[in-house]
Amino acid sequence: MTHNMHTEIWHDIKKNMKGDVPVEIEDVCILAGGSGGRKELSVLSDLEFFLVSPNQSFDRLVTKRFVKKMSKRGIFVDKLNLPTRRKKTIASSPEELVLGILGGRRLDEVKTSILLDIDFLAGSRASFLKVKSLIRSILDENLNSSHAFGSNRRARTFMKSKTIVNVEKPVRVSHFLQFQMESWKLSRAQTNINNLNALIHLRRHRFNIKTNLYRGIQTSVALLREYAVSDKRAAKHCGETLRILRGLGFSKDMESLIEEALKTTVRMRILAHRFYNAERDDVTMSTVSSREKLFLIPADWKSSVLHAMRVSASLQQAWLILSKNRSFVNDRGDFKLTFQSVFRSVLRIWLPLHDRSAGLSMCSPASYHNSNKRNSPKLLSKVRSAMAMTMFNNMMDS
């Protein structure tokens, strides 16, 4: 969204308030989450948003007017995704919003993921900046003394686990959230890899672009957020996944490989949404009967989609291998190089034989050899064993 759109939406909301506009309205802030927060919102996608509203009397008016205004632009909000105070997605202050989601005895996967991807939509930019500042501050806190995570049972168990954390080094809240996000996201990775394997070997033809393809790429890159740095090439309006990717310092060829897979996936999602005139991601790789209205992947895009599937499967497989041979979350050394070398090796398995030499050139050999020197022989031995088993399973499934 442009600055003019932000301003127009906000002026429209204030214009529809009866009588004198209360001063408190200037502190109201609408925050985009999910794909909206990542600046990866597709055509006809559902928008998820949070609301900072100092006065409860503003809640219904602001939400209703905002949803109506966005629907006119082809961006819709599912009723199930509407923010409410009961769900703690509407709060009276930035502090209440952040602590309502990150504090407490249990973390909610969806709300935590949305909060970490939050971005400004309309209203008070000062309130938005306060939310971002609070999140950064909490992530940098020592987990043992964090007020937000003091009552979280999993955090206390995490702190005591000598196989997950190096007790001799500081353990920050960000380390716990990294562990938690990996646990959540990777729980579905193996099922998704199996589905992609069936699609690549043409044993299946129908799939869901968002679930089976986009999520694997986006989640795999998002889990590397902890290891990314700011990058000048990541433009202001660049999607969050692409911004993280460009801040990882991967070899240029590897970065291009993942970026192209992501762009192919987003293109197919947009085409599917236009075909259905709704946010629907069910597609097929082969022709279906005329009675079934399914979006057919264009013939000239099939090879690109298959390649995106291989990249998605390789990214998820690399994460699974490293999670099973997990080093201390708060003492991973140069994890970017470790991930890059494992991804490079896994990609070699997933690429077709005639593409393997080309695919391997997309990962810098220099960085691979340098990372091998830094990685422990024990970890690499386990990685090779896991890769050999994966290759065997793929051959058996073919």
N, C-alpha and C positions, 0 to 999 in steps of 0.2 A: 504494500500500500504506500502511496505517495503522501507527502506531508499535507498536501491540499485535501486528500481524502480523509486523513485523520481529523483535520480542522473542520471539514464539512460535516462529518458524522457527529462530532462533539457539539457544534453549533446547533445542529438539528435537534439533538437530545435536550439541550438547554432551552431551546425555543418552545418546546412542547411542555414545559413546566408551567403550571398555573400560578398566577400571581407573581410576586417578587421572587427572583431566583436566589435561594439561600447561599450564603458565602461558602458553606461546607461543600457545595457541589464542585468547587474548584479542586478539591482533594480527591475526587472520584477518579479511578483509573481502571481502564479495561485492558487486560493483559491476554495476549494470544498464547496458546499452548499447542502442543502436538506439532503437526505439520505446519500450522500457521506460525507458531513460534520459531520453527526452523527455517521459515521462508521457503517452504517446499509445498505449499498448498496447491493442489491440483484443481483443474476445472471441475466445478460442481462438488467439491469436497465438503465434508462436514467440518465446521470450525469448532474447536474447543477453546473456551476462554474462562479466565478467573476475573473477579471483580473486587476492587478495594472501594468500599462505600461507607463513609463515616456515619451515615444516617440510614437506618433500615427503610425509611420511607422512600429512599431513592432506588432501592433494589429493583422493584418491579418495573418502574418507569424506564430506567436506564437499560435494563436487559431487554425489555419489549421493543423499545425504539431502536436499539442497536441491532437486534436480530432482524427487524423489518428492513432496516437500511441495508444490511449486508445481503439479504435475500434478493434485493433489487439488482445487486451486482453479481448474482449467480453464486454467492457463497452462503451456504445454509448451515443451520445449527440444529442438530437432532435434539428432540425434547429431552432425551435421556442425558444429553451432555450439557444441559442448561445448568449454570452455577446456582448453588443454593447455600444458605448458611448451615443447614443441617449437614451437608457434605463438606463443609469448611472450605468451599471454593468461592464463597463471598465472605469477606472479613471487613471489620471496621477500620483496620489500619494495616500497613505493610507488615508490622511485627506479628499481628494476629494471623495474617495469611500464611507467612513463612513458618511460624512456630506451630500453627494448626496442622500443617502437613508434615513437617519434619519432626516435630515434637511428638510426645505421646509414647505409648507402649509398643505400638506396631506401626510399620510403614506400609503405605498403600502403593503398590507398584505403579498404577496408572497416574495417580496424582503426583507422586514423586518424580516420575519421568516428565510429566508436563511442566512441573515447576522448574526443573533443570533446563528446559528448553524455552522458558518464558521470554516473551518479547513485548514491546510496547505496541498498543493498538490505538487507543484514544484516551483523552482526558488529561490527567495530571502526569506530566513526565517526571516531576519530582518524586511522586509516589512510586513510579516504576523504578527509578534509579535507587530509591531506598530499598525496594524489594531485592534488586540485584546485589546491592551492597550487603544486605543482611545474609543473603545466600552465600556470597563469597566469604563473609566473616565466619559464618558457621562452619563452612567446609574447611577453613584453616584452623579451627579450634582443635585443641587436644581432646581426643575422644573421652579420655578418662575424667576430664573436668568439664565437659560440655554440658551446659544447662539444658539444651534442646534434647540431647540423647541420654540424659541421666536416668530416665525411667524405661528406656528401651531394652528389653530382655535380650534380644539378639546382639545388640551392641555390647552388652556385658559379657555374653558368651564369647563373642568375637575377640574381645580384649584378652581373655584367658587362654585362647587357643594358641599353643606354641607351634603348631604346624601351619598356621595361617599368618601370624604376625611375628616379627622379630621384636621380642620384648625389650631388647637393648636399644632400639631406635624409637623415635617418636611415632605415635599412632594418631593420625588426624581423622577427623570426621570424614574427610574425602576418601580415605582408605577404606573405611567401613562401607560408605555408599558405593564405592567401586566394587567391593566384594559382593554387596547386595544386588547391584545391577547385573553383574555377571551371573549370579545365581538365578535371577529372574529370567534374563534374556536367553541364557544358554540352555535352560530347561526344555526349550522347544526346538533347539537347533538340530538335534539328531533326526527328529521326525521330518523337519524341513529338508535336510540333506537327502534323506531317503526319497522324498517326493521329487526333488530336483534330479536325482539319479535316474528315477523312472522316466521323467520327462526327457532328459538328455538322450537316453537309450530308446526313446520312442515307445515305451511300454504304456505311457500315459500321454494323452493329448490335451486334456482340459486341466486348467489350473487357475489359481487366483493370483493375479500379478502382485497385489499388495502383500498377501500372506506368504506366498511361496518365493517371491523374487525380491521385491523392494525391501521388505522388512529385514531380510538377511544381510543385504548390503548396508542399509542405513544403521541397523543395530550394531553390526560389527565395527563400523567406523565410529559410532557414538561411544562404544565401550573404550575406545582409545583416547577419548577426550582428556583423560587424566594426564596423558603423555604428550599432548599437543601444545605447541606454542603459537603465539600470534604470528601471522604471516602477512606481509604487505600485499601479496598477490591476491589475498582473499578480499574481494571487493566489498564495499559497504552493503550492497544488496545481495551478496552471495548467500546461498543456502547454507544452513548450519553444518550439514554433513560435509559439504564441499570445503567449508572453512576449516573444519577439524582436519580433514584429509590433507589440505595444503599446509597445515601447521605441524604435520608429523615428520617432515623431513625425509620422506621416502624417496627412493630414486625417481627421477622424472618419468621413466617408462612405467614403473609400477603405479605411480600416481595417475598417469594417463589411462592405464588399463582399468583401474577402479572407477575413475571419473566417467569413462565412456560407458561402462556397464550401468552406472547410475543414471546417466542421461538417456540411455536406451530404454531403461525401465520406466523412467518418468514420461518419456514420449509415448510409450505404449499405454500407460495409465490414462494420459490425456485423450488419446484416440478412443480408448474404451469408454471413458466417461461421456465423450461426445456422441458415441454410437448409441449408448443407453439413455442419454440425456439425464443421467443421474450418477451418483458415486457408486458404481458397480464395477468390480474388478475381475469378474469371471470371464475367461477367454479360452480359446482353443487353438491348437496348432494345426488341426486338420478340419476339413469341411464336414459340417453336420447337416442333418436334414433341415428342410425349409421350415418345418414346424418349430424347431428350436432356434430361438433368437440369441445366438452367442456371437460375441465379437471374434472374428477370425484374424489372427496375426497375419499381416500382409506378407506375401511370399518373399519380397525383397528385404524383409526385416527378420526373417526366421533365423538366419545364421547369426545375426547380431544378438537376438534374444537368447539363443543357445549359448553363445559366448558369455553373455551376462549371467546366465544360470551357472556356468562353470566358475565364474569369478565369485558369485554369491556363495556357492557351495564351498569353495576353497577358503574364503574368509571365515565362514562358520566352522569349518573343519579345523583350521589353524587355532581358533579360539578354544575349541573343545580339547585339542591336544594339549595346549598350554594350561588349560584349567585343570586337567587331570594330573598334570605334572607341575602343579602350582608352586611357584616360589612365594616367598613372603610378600603379601600385598603392599607392605610399607617398605620393602627393600628389594625392588625388582631390577635394580641397576638400569642399564639402557634397554628398557623393555621394547622400545620401538625397533631396534635392530634384531632383537630376538624374534619378535612377531614377524618382521619382514623376511627373515631367513626361513622360518617355518612355513609362512604363506607361500614363499617361492617354491619350496619343496612339494607342498600339497598341490599347488597349481599344476605341477608337472604330471601328477597322477590324473587330474581331471581333464587336462587338454587332450584332444585327439592326437594320435601318433604323429601325423603330418604337421601339426601345429606346435608341437612341443619345443622345438628349437627356437621358433619365433617367440613363443610365449616366455621362455626362459630368458631371452634377451631383454625382456621388459622389466626384469629385476636386476639391479646392478650387481654384477659379480663381485666387485670390490667391496661393497657393503656387506655382501654375504660372507666373504672370507674374513672380513674384520669382525663381524658378529660372532663367527665360529670361534675366534680366538678368545672372545670375552665370555662366551657361554660355557657352562660347566660340561665336561664330557658325559656326566651322568644324565643331565637333562637331554642332551642331543641323542644319547643312546635310547632313551625312552621315546623320544620323538620319532626316531627311525623305526622302532618297533611298532609304534602306533600307526605310522604311515604304511608300513608293510602290511599290517592287518587291514587297513583301509583299502589298499590296492587289491588284496585278495578278495575282500567282500565285493568290490566293484566288478572284478572279473567274474565272480560267481553269479552276480546279478545280471550281467550282460547277456 
